[in-house]
Amino acid sequence: MTEPSDCPDLRPDTLAVRGGVNRTAFQEMSEPIFLTQGYVYDTAAQAEAAFNGEIDRYQYSRYGNPTVTMFQDRLAAMEGAEACFATATGMAAVFVSLAAILKQGSRLVASKALFGSSLVVFNEYFANWGISVDYVDGHVNADWSRALATPADAVFVESPSNPMQDIVDIAFVAGLSRAAGALLIVDNVFATPIGSRPLELGADAVVYSATKHIDGQGRVLGGAVLGSAEYVEKVLTMVRTMGATMSPFTAWVLGKSLETLPVRVRAQSAAAHELAAWLDADPRVAVARYPLLPSHPQYELAARQMTLGGTLVTIDVALADGVDPHGDEAKAAAFRFMDALRVFDLANNLGDSKSIATHPATTTHRRLGPEGRAAVGMSSATIRLSIGLEDIEDLREDLERGLSAI
């Protein structure tokens, strides 16, 4: 099996294991790693033909590599995309998904609730290049209607958003984007390919930080951009020139990780859902945000466009009356909770087999500033919990330790 189209009737869980397989003459069981910077030619004329585009073959591993192709084809098959291009990191994927189609004078419309590094790219680099960026409250359809009444070139959203778990109505925004002449790109990291399928909802492209759930074991960095063959060709052309391509070793790790992605994410999501409900009922927690909790303000939308609630639970620890949620006392309460944990690791990654607690205001979203964080509902009392594969009772007991320390 070398192309996703060879097996159109196979389901995503099977494609996670079988997609992209291209065995060599040795008929190996496990996918090989082609750790090579380049490829040799039989004749000088063959090399010339390859660089002229007259023949389709590997030339240089910055342009393409068989192991990277395996990962790309496997992820594309799972996602139901025509094509995929893998990048060195998730932020490289976010950047090139837009930079490949935007230019001076272009207009980008994005949801306000985004990963901090994405906002830096939009506000500092794109702005300096003459690309205008307009932000909307991603969970408010009326805001999208107003913003996309004017032509645009691209629309970028996270759903659920990091870390506040806002849900964007992807089908609704997709229709508006088409009418405005814009491509809709969805960062699907929180939902994963197992929990949401944005392309089926009308999105034009999907981006991933493969560092998160796809690896899911804290080993490598990587990213991916998926969409139509025409769109991904633009991404490929830019990335292979700028150099942010994925290494063959990373691609092999991620390709093998895809085989267990459905099993891991379903188990982690089930635990996250149960723990979210438990935390939501605890008076020491001001609010627990999880897409498939009935208390989530967009629960019905989440249930309609997601098959899983995801592996992340976002909480605000309860504060005494009169305490400023953006002040030092709120931060101190969150830090007491985190410092009391013994099973959860304190880190800034997510989607790992190990459970992780993160304080976004002082780490991943620090550069937004208090006003920027408040605009998306985040405070100094906010903690992002990434639920791993440990025994759920050990995690519950650890969270109880944290709550008791507030």
N, C-alpha and C positions, 0 to 999 in steps of 0.2 A: 504494500500500500504506500504510494508516494504522494497522492493528492487527496484532499478531503472529498473531492467529487467522486472518487472511486467507490465510496461507500456511503451513499446518501441516506440509506435507511438505518444506519447505526446510530444509537443514542449517545448523548454526550458522555456518559460514564464509560462506555466502551471506547469512544474516541479518545478519551483521556489516556487510555492504555495503548490503543492500536493506531491512533492517528499519526501520520507522518513517518511511519516505519519505512525505511528504505535500506534493506539489508545488502551488504556487499557480497561478493562471490564466496566469502567464507561462511555465509549463512549463520552469523552470530545471533544468539538469543537476545542479548542486551544491545542497545544501540551503541555503536562505536563513537569514540571521540576523535575527531580529526584535528589534532593539535598541530596545525601547519599555518604558516603565514602566507604561503602562496602555492602555485600549481605549475607543473611543467608542461611543455608543449612538444609535440612530435616534430614540428617544423616551425621555422620562422613565419611562414605563411599562415599557419594555424594560429599563432599568437596574434598576428595582424588581424585576422578574421574575428578573433574573439574580442579584441578591443574596438573593432569597427561595428560590433553588434551583429555580424553576419552569422555567427554560430553562438549557441547558448551553452556556456560552460563556465565553471569557476575559474576566476582569474587571480584574485587576491582576497584574503579573508576579511579585509575591510569592506569589500563589496559583497561577499557571500561566502558561506562555508557550509558543508554538508550537515554538520551537527547543528548549526544554528538554523538551517532550513528545517531539520526535523522538529525542533522546538516550535518554530513559526507555524509549520503546517499542522502540528498537533493542536496548538492553541486556536488557530483559525477554525479547525474542524469542530472543536468544542463550542466555540463562540458562534458558529454559523456565519463566519465572515468569508468574503472572497479571498482576502489576503491579510498577511500580518508581517510587520517588520519589527525585529527585536533591537532594543537599544541597551546601552551600557547601564543605565539607571532609570528609575521611574520618572525623575524630573527631566531627563533627556527626552523621554517619551512625551511628557506634557509639553515641553518646549517645542519640539519639532512637529508635533501634531498640529500646531498653529503656525509656527514660523514657516512651514513649508507652503502655506497657502495665503499668508498675510503679507502685506507690503506697506510702504509709506502711504498714508491716506486711508488704509483699511479701517473698518469698524468692527470691534469685538464686543459682544454682549455676554456678560458672565454673571453667575450667581455670586452674591456677596460671601456666602459661606463656603470657603475654599481652604485647602491646605496652605499654610503660611508661605511656603516657597513658591507656590503658584502665583500668589498675590504679588510677591516680589518681582517675579518675571513680568507680570502684566503691568504693574505700576511703575517700575523703574526701567526695565529694558525695552519693553514694547512702547512705552510712552516716549522714551528717548528716540525711538525709530520712527516716530510720527504715526503710530497706530493708536487710534482712540479706543478707550475701554469704558464701557458703561456698565454699571452694576445694578442688579435688581435683587429683591428678596426672592430667592429661588422657589420658595414654597407658596408664593402669592401669584396666582395665575393672572390677576389683573395687572400686576407689574410687568409680566412678560408681554401681555397684550399691548401695553403702552410702549414698551421698549422696542418691540419688533414691528410696530406700525411703520417704522422707518427702516429702509434697507440696511442690511448688515452683511458682513462677509463670513463671520463665524460666531457660534454660540458655544460656550463652555460651561459645563455644570458638573458638580459632584452629587451623587444621590445613592445612598445617604451621605450627607455632608460630614466632613471631618472637623471637629469632633462632635458637633451638636445634633447630628442625625436628622437634619431637615431632609424632607423627601421632595424631589422635583417630579412633577407630572410629565414624564418624558414624552408620552404620546402627544400631549397638548402642546408642549414646547416644540416638538418636532414639526407639527403642522404649521405653527407660526414661523419657524425658522425657514421652512421651504418657501412660504409665501414672501418672506423678506429677502430671499436669495442667499441665505446663509447655510453653512454646514453646521450640524449639531454634533458636538464631540462630548462624550460622557466619560468622566473618570469613574470607573466602576470598581474601585479598589475595595470599598467597604462591603459592597454587595457580593462581589466575586462572580465569576462566570457561572457558578452553581446557583446563586441566589437571585440573579437578575440577568435578563438578556436584552440590553438596550437596543440592539440592532432590530430585533423583532418588534420593538415599540416605535420604530421610526427614526432612531438616531442614525447618523451617517458614519460615525466612527466611535471607537471605544479605546481608552487608554488604560494601562495598568502599570503600577509599580509591582513588578514581579518579585521584588524583595519581600513583599508582604505575604499574602496567603499562598501564592503560587510556589515560592520556595517554602515558606512557612516553617523553616527550621533554623533561621538566623545565619545562613552560610554565605550567601552571595547577594550582590546587587544586580538588578536588571529591570528592564521595562519593555513594554510592547505597545504598538499602535496597530489597530485592526480596522478594516473598512473595505471599501470597494478596491478592486485592483488598480483602477485609475488613480484614486486618492493615495493609496499606499505606495505607488510608483513615485509620486512626488515626495513622499516622506523618505523613501529609499534614496532617491537622488540627492537629497539634502544631507542625510545622515552619513552616507558613505563618503561624502566630501568633507564634512566637518569632523568626522572620525569617531562619533559616539556610538560605535557599533558594539554588539555583544560579543564576548569572547567565547570560543568553542567550549571551554571547560564549563563556563557559567551556563551555556545553553544545554549542555548535557545534564548538569545538575537539575536545571529547571524542567527539562523534558521528562526526567525520571520523577520529579516532584509532582508533575501533572497527573501521574498514574494514581497517586493517593489523594489528590486534591478533593475529589467529591467526598471521600470517606472522612477526611480530616475536617472539612468545613461543616459537614452535616453534624458531626459529633460536637464540634466547638459551638455551633449555632444553637444546638439543643441545650447545651449547658448554659450558654449566654442567656437564652430565653428564660430558663428557670431561675437563674440568679437575678436577672433583671426584675422579674415579678416579685421575688423575695425582697430585693432592695427597695422596690417601689412601695412596699407595704411597711417599711421600717421608718419610724418617725425621725430617726437620726439622719435620714436622707431627705433632702428637700424635694428632689425630683430625680427619677431614674428615666433616662431616655433610651428606648429600644423600639425599633420600627414596628414590631408585631405585638407590642403591649397595647391593650385597649386605651390606656391613658395617653398614648402618643397622639398629639393633635392631628396627625395625618395617618392614623392607623388604617382607615379604610383604603386610602390610596396605596399605602405600603402593602397591604394584603392583596391588592389588585395587581400590582406590578412586580412583587417580589415573591419568590417561592420559599425563601428563608429570611429570617430577620437579621442574619449576620452574626459575627463573632464579637462585636463591640458593644459595650454598655457604657453610657456616659452618665455620670451622677454629679449632682451638686450636694456637698455635705450640708446638713442643716446648721444654721447659725443662730445665735441668740438675737432677740429683737433689737433692732437699732444698729447691728453690725453692718458696715459697708461691705457688700459682696465683692467689691473690687479693691478692697484695702488689705492692709497687712494682717489684720486679725483673721480674715477669711483665708488668706494664704497660709497662715500658721495652722489653722484647723485642717486644711487639706494636707499640709506637710505632716501633721501628727498622724493622720490616717495612713498616709503612705509609708511613713517611717516605722509604723507598727507591723507592717506586712512581713511575713516570713516565707511565704510560698511565691507570691507575685514578685517578679523582678521589677525594679524601677528602671525604666528605659524609655526610649522614644520611638521604638518600632511598634508594629502591630501585626496581627494575623499569624503569630508564631505559635508553635506547639507548646511553648512555655507562656504562661499567663504574665501579662505586663500591665503595670500601672504607670500612667503618664500625667503630669501636670501641664496641660497645654499652655497656660498663661505665662509660664516661665521657661518653656522649651519650644515646642513646635510652632506656637502661635505668638511668641514673645514680640516679634517685630510688628504685630498689628497695633500694639499700644492699647491702653485701657478703653479708649473710645471705639476703636475698631473691633475689639473683642466684645464690648457691650452691644454693638450693632448686630452681632450674630447670636446674641444670647449667652455668651460665655463670660464667666466671672473667675475670680481668684479661688472660688470654692469648687470649681469644675475639675473633675478627675475623669480621665478616659481609661476604661478597663478593657483590655484585650484578653479574651478568655481562651485559654489553651486546652490541652488534652489531659490535664491532671484529673484526678478523682474530684468530682464536683463537691463532695463533702469536705475535702481538704480545702478547696477554694472558698466554700461557704464559711468554714471555721476561720480562715485567714481574713476574710472580709469582716467577720465579726470582731477580730482583733483590732482591725483598723477603725471600725465604728466605735469600739469601746474606748479608743484613745482620743477621740475628738474632744 
